Amino acid sequence: MHPASIVAWTVAFVLVTVTVTGLSRRLGWSAPVILVAVGGVASYFPGIPAIELEPELILYGVLPPLLFAEAVRTSFVDIRNRRDSILILSIGTVLFTVLVVGVTTWALLPVIGLAAAFAFGAVVAPNDTVAVEAVASRLGLPRRVLTVLEGESLLNDATALVALHAAVLAMSASVSPQAVVGEFVLAVLAGVAVGFAVGWTMAAVRSRLESVVLDTSLALITPYLAFIAAQAVLGSGVLAVVVAGLYLGYRSPIVQSAPARIAETVNWRTIQFLLENAVFLLIGLNLSSILAGAIRTGPGLWPTIGISAAVLAALVIARFAFVLAVALLFRRGPRRLREQDVQWRNAVVIAAANVRGVVTLAAVFLLPTATPYREFLQFLAFVVVVGTLLGGLTLPSLVRRLHLPAPDRDRERMQWQLLMAEAQRAGLDALDDAVTDADEERVVSQLRINATLISDSMERRAAQLDSESLVTAYARLRATMLRAERDTVVAARAEGRFPEPAVKGALRAIDAEELALRATATGQDPPGRAGLPDRADPTARTRAT
């Protein structure tokens, strides 16, 4: 294909991804499901170029930034607090699913052999980080449930890929259980070690950088560095990326400047948005070729329907059985587990969040070309991805039926205010130590007024004297002033009364203060929309809606 055509199709691909995702969110539909459907329909249109999936490109090019973008904004503290349940699910659920789905596939297609069946089980075993986040993020789930789902889906990819590698080896040679266990332990230890080493090194280097551009540039290569280095020493690249992301996300307030953190956050949000949604569109665009291969090599229409239904059923049953068994262990097992107070309703939702995506799509193409029914197994993997995405649509109804408690916004807001009040006291103490006789009194007074605004706002809320906090009111009124200031600067530029460096400097100063106001408004109404919308009139109400 001509380079100009490649660029044109890439632009069209991104435009379709952004448009479909935006419309789906506006209409309240599941963006992953709609993107797969749009891609599937488009794959039959004449003139649409065939896209050959390169599994190594997906694994090395797409998966690391997706995992890193998710890991860097995931709370390491929450992961640590729920480490028991997350580790059990991320390892146990995958291995149990490999066993159940593998045996089921082998019983239905004995010609492929048991090793290939287990390899297919490893392909469809891991919950997908991107798909789970896309389905579960808007359900208002309890924090504990979201933490377990996010942590499990971040770590189970490593388990599945190691299991797949062992099964592929067993297809061509005799592999002892001891060798499989040894390979798994090596992959885990090397992956964790490389991920921590990369994270620590990057943190040390970036803490010495003053340039936001340089800091962001290093951030963009970090997931690839961790993945490639881990793979080179036979470790889990996936685990290395996750560990590096969690470490850097936890250390970012210490090693990065505020502008660098803001820039990196925006960059990773953009990258994650484009990649995660593009992957689902890519899945759909491969429908015609995958279906053609299944028809050519498959066992026929009705056997295909029966096998697809059986594999999906095995996948669902395996996850429900294991998750509920783990919940029983936490409720009836050792005291350390019982103290975590696992609720049955939470366990049911965790079991029902059974969604597959990019890892399954990439892993199925890693099956050796000599695998019997390889194209048919690729079709089954596609069915699993689409079927579980559709199954994820039932989660909102299930959450409503179970009456799961939503996160306590008032409690979170109060905790935020208490923490800010403590920080404010430390700031005032530092101000007292730093003030000298040469400092203007009005400057010191203004600093004290601004610092005490948060604690006054907290007391006002507690006494229910006003429905709008002082901080929120300040943000609303100051936003109105900033709008007028920006309009004045823009008008002066249009009239040519000031040189461009002066205009840009004034706009940067106004933007910086507006950014601080957005952070203030976000803190007042966690974790909903900030009082200052991204692209709305700053004079709008700053109360979250």
N, C-alpha and C positions, 0 to 999 in steps of 0.2 A: 504494500500500500504506500502511496506517495506520502512524504512527510506532511505536506499541507493537509491531506485527507485525514491523517492520524490526529493532527491538532484539531481539525474541525470536528471530528467525531468525539474527541475527548471533551471539547467545549460543550457539545450537544449532550454528552453523557452527564456532565456536571449540572447543566441547566435542567435536564429532566429530573435528576436526583433532587435538586433543591426545590424545584417546583412541586413535584409530587409530595415530597416530605412536608413542605409548608402547607399545601392544601389539606393533606391528611390530618395534620395537627389542628388546623383551623376547624375542620369538620368533626374532630374527635375520633378519627379512625386510627387504626394501627398502621403506622408508616411502613414497618418492615413487610407486613402482609401486602399492602397496596403496591409497594415497590417490586416485590416478587411477581405479583399479578401483572403489572405493567410490563416488566421485563419479559415475562412468559408470552404475553400477547405479541410484543414487539419482535420476539425471536422468529415469528412466522411471517413477518412482513418481508416482502422482496426488497433487496437493497440494503438490509441491515447486515453489517459485516459479522461473520462468525467470530466469536471471541474464544480463543483456546485458553483454558485455565492452566497456568503453570503452577503446580503445587509449591515448588520451591520459592516462586515469587510471592505467593500468598504468605507462606511461612516466614520468609525472611524480609519481605517488603511491607506487608500489610499488617500482619499480626503483632509485631513488636510495638509499633506506635499506638495501635489500638489498646493493647494491654497496658502500656505505660501511661497513656492518657487517663485510663480508668484508675490505675494504681496510684498515680501521683495526687489524685484528689480524693482517694479513699482514706478514711481515718485509720491510722496505724493503731491508735489507742483502742478504737472499737474492735479491730481485728484481734488485738492482743487479749482483750477482755472476753472474746468469744472464741478463743483459739481451740478449745476442746471440740466444740461442735463443728467448727469450720474444718479442722483437720480430719475429723472422722468422716464428714460428708465428702470432702474433696478427694479423699483416698478411697474410703469404703464404698461410697455410692458408685464411683467409676468402676472399681473392680467387680462389684456385685452385678452391675449392669453388663459389663463385658461377659461375665459368666452366663447370665440369663439370656441375653440377646444372642450370644454366640451359640449356645446350645439350641435355642429356638431356630436360628438361621440354619444350623447344620441339620436339624431334624427335617426342615422343609426343603433344603437343598443339599442333600448329602454328597452330591458330586463335587462340591467345592472343597470338601475336607474340613476337619475340625479346626485346624490352625487358621485357615482363611476365614472361617466363621468367627473365630475369636478376634481376628484382625478387624473384621467388619464391626463386631461389638465394640471394639475400642474406638472405631471411627465415630460411632453415634453416641458414645457414652457421655462425653462431657457437656454439661450445661454451658451455654455460650455466654460470655461476659456481656457482650454487646446486646444480644437478644434479650437476656434477662433484664438488663438495665432499661432497655427500650420498653419492655412490657410492664415492668414492675414499678418504675420510677414515679408514675403518676397515680398510683393506687392509694396513696396515703397510708401505707403499711407502717406498723410499729417499727421503731428504729432497730430493735433486735432482729426482726425478720429481715429487714433490708441489709443489715450488716452481715448476717449469715449468708444470704443469697449472694451478695457481692463478693464476700471473701471466698466462698466455695467456688464460684464461677471463675475467680481469678486464679485459683490454685489447681483446679481439677484438670485443666488442659495439660499440665505437665504429667500428671498421672496417666492420662489417656494416651499421650504421645509415646511415653515410655512403654506402656502396654502394647501399643501398636507395633513399635519397633521389635519387641520381643516376639510377638506373634508372627511378624514377617520373617524373622530369623528362623522360627520354628517351621515355616513353610518350606525352607530350603535346606535346613540342617537340624540336627538333634540338639535341643537346648534343654539343659537340666533346670529343675526348679531353683537350685542354688545359683545358677548363672543368672536367671531372671531376677532373683532377689538382689544379687550383687550389683547387677546393672541398674536396678531401680535405686538402690542406696547411693551408688556413685553419682547417678544423675541428680538426685536430690541434694547431696552434700556439695557437689561441684557447682550446681546451679545457685544454691544459696551463697556459697563462698564468693563466686564470681559476681553475683548481683550486689552483695555487700561491698566488695572491693571496688566495683565500678561506682556505686553510689557514694562511698566514702571519698574516693578520688575526685569525683566530679564536684562534690560539696566543697572539698578543700580548694580546688582550683577556682570554682565560681565565687567563693567567698572573697577572693582577692581581685575580682574583676569589677571595674567601675562602669564599664560600658554595657548597657542593656542589650545592645546588638550582639556583642560577643557572648554574653551570658545565654541569650536565647539560642544562638547558634549551637553552643555546646549542648543545650537541653535537647535540641532536635536530633542530635546524633547519639544521645545516651542510650535509648532503647536498642538501637542497632549494635552499638558497641557491646552492650551486655549480652545480647542474643548471640552474636558471632563468637565472642570470647568463650562463652559457656559451651556452645556447640563444639568449639575447637578442642576442649578438654573433656569431651564426652559427657558434659553436664546438660541439664535441662535449660535450654535458652529461654523458654517460657517462664520458668521459675526465676531465672536471673533477672529478667525484665521486671517481673512483679516485685521482687525484693528491692531492686534499685529504685523503682518508682515509689514504693512505700517509704523507703528511707529518705529519699530526696523530698518527698511531700511533707514528711514529718520535720525535716531539718530546714525547710525553706524559710521560715521566719527568722532563722539565725544566720543563714549563709547568703541570703539574697536581699537586695534592696527592695523597697516597695515598688518602684517602677518596674524592676525586673520580674517580680512576682506577678504583677498585673499583666505585663506583656506575655509572660509564659502561660498564664491562665487563658488568655484570649486565644493564643496560638493553638494550645492543645484542644480547646473547645472546638475551634474551627476544623482542625485536623480530624478529630474524632467524629464530628458531625459528617464531614465529607466521606471519610473512609467507611464508617459503619453503615451509612445509608447506601453508598455506592456498592458495597458488597452484596446487599440484598437485591439491588437492581441487577447486579452481575449474575447472581444465582438464577434470576428469572430469564436472563438473556441466554443462558445455557440450556433452557428447557428443551428446545427443539432438538438439539444434538444429543442430549442425554436420553430423551424419549426415543429418538431414532435408534440409538444403540440398544436400548432395552427391548424394543420391538424386534430388532435383528437377532439378539442373542438370548432373549428371555424365554420363559417356558410357556407363554401364551397369555391371553387376556385374563381369563378367570383365575388361573393359578397366580398370576401377578397380583391381582386384587387381593386374593386370599393371603399371599405371603406378605404384602404390604401391611394389611390389617393386623396380621399376627405379629409382625415386627414392632409396629406401633404399640400394640397391646402389651407386648413383653417389656417395652421400654417404660411404659406408664406403670405397669404392675411392679417392675423391679424397683423403681424409684419410690413408689408409695410404700412397698414392703420394707425397704431398707430404712427410709426416713422415719417411719412410724416405729420400727424396731429400735432405732436410736433414741427416739423420744421416750420409749418405754424404759430404755437403759438409763436415761437421765432422770426419770421419775422414780425408778425403783432401785437404781444401782448404788454405787458408793456415795458417801456423803458429799464429797467434792462435786459430783455431778448433780445430786439432788438440790444442792444449794443454788444452782443456776435457774431453778424454777421454770423449766420448759413447759409451755402450755400446749395442749393438744391442738387447739385452733391454729396456733403458729406453725406447728408441725405439718398440719394439713396443707396450709398455704405454701410452705416451703416445698412439700412434695408435689404440689400442683404446678409450681413454677418450673416446668419441665420443657425448656426451649433450646433448640439447637440452631447453629448459625455458621459463622465463618470457619471455625476450627473443623467442624464436620465436613464442610465443603472442601477444604484444603486437604484434609487427611485422607479422604476417600481416593483422591488421585495419587496418593503415595503407595497404594496397593501395587505390587509388581505386575508388569504387563502380562505375565504368564498366569495370573490368577484366574481360575475358571469363573466364568460368568462375571468378569470384571465390570463390563459396561452395565450389566443388570444390577450389580451391587452399587454402582454409581447412581443409578436411577433410584434404588431403594434409599440411598442417603438423601437424595433430593426430596423424596416423599417424606422422609423423617423430618427434614428441616421445615418443609411447608406445613406438614401435619402438626408439628409441635407449635409452630407460630400461630396456626389457627386455634390450637388448644389453648394457647395463652390468652386468647380473646375471652375465655370464660373466667379468667381470674377476677375481674371486677365484680361479676355476679357472685362468685364464691366469697370474696371478701365481704360483700354486703350481707350475705346469708349468715356468715360466721360472726358478724358484728364485731370485727376486730377494732380495738381502740386505735384511733388515729394519734399521731404524735401530739403531745400536749404543747400547743403553741404558746399558751400563756406561761407555762412553767419554763419553757425554753427562753422566752423573752425575759422573764424575771432572772433566770440564771445569767443571761447575757448582761443585764443591767448590774447585777451584783459584781460580776467580774470587772465590768468597766468602772464601777465605783471604786473597787480595790485598786485598779490601775490608776485611776484619777488621784487617789490619795498618794500613791507613790510618785506621781508626776508633781503634785504640789510640794511634797517633801524635797524633790530634786530642785524645784524652782526656788525654794527657800535657801537651799545650799548654794545655788548658782547666782542669785541676785547680789549685785554690788551697789555701792553708792552711786556709781556712774550710770546706772540703768534708769531710764525714764519711769516715773511712777505710774503714768497712764498706761505704759506698755505692760508693766507688772500687773496692774489692776485688770486690764483686759484679759490677760492670760488667766488670772484667777477666776474671772467671771465665766470664761469659756470652759474652764476645767470643771467648775462646780455645776455646770448646766446638766450634766448627766445624772448626778446624784439627786439634784432637785427634781429632775424629771421622774426618777424612780419613786421618790416619795410622793409626788403628785399622783402618779398612777396608783400607788398602793392605797392612797386615801380616796381614790375615785373622784377627785375633784374635777377632772376633765377627761373626756374621752380621747383627747389628743395630747400626747406627751409634749413636753417642752422641746425636746430634741427634734421631734418630728415637725413641730410648728416652726422651729428655727430653720430646719431644712427646707420647708415649703416656702417660707418668706425669703430666705436667702436665694433660693432657686429663681424666684421672681426677679430679684435684683440682678442675678447673673445673666438672665435672659436679656434684660435691658442693657447690661454692660456689653454683652456679645453683639447685640444689634447695633450699638453705637460704634464699636470697633469695625464691624463689617461695613457700616455706612461710611465711616471715615476712609476706609480703604477704597470704597467705590468712588469717593470724591477725590481721591488722590492726594489727601492732605498729609499723609504720613508715609514714610518709606516702608517697604515690605518687611524688613527685619523687625521694625517696631510693632507692626501689626501681628506678625507671627508670635512674637514674644508675649504680647498682651493676650492673644488667644490661648497660648499654652498656659499662662497663669490662670485664666478663667477656667479652662478645662481641668486643670489640676484641682482647683477648689471644688468644681462640680463632681469630680471623681470622689473626693472625700465626702461630699454630701451624699452621694449614692451609697457609699459604704455605711454611713450613719443610718440612712433610711433602711438599708438591708438589715442592719442589726436590730432596728426597732421592730421589724416584722419578720423574724426568721421563720421558716426558710422560704417564704413566699416571695412574690415580686417586690422589688425595692420600690420605695416611695417615689423615686425619680426614674420613670420608665426609660428604656434605652433610647427610644426615638420619639418621645412624646414631648409635649409642651412642658417645660419645667415649672410652669405656673399651675399645673394640674395638682389635684390633691395628692399629698404624700402618704396618705393612709393606704395600706395594702388592701386590695379588693379581693 
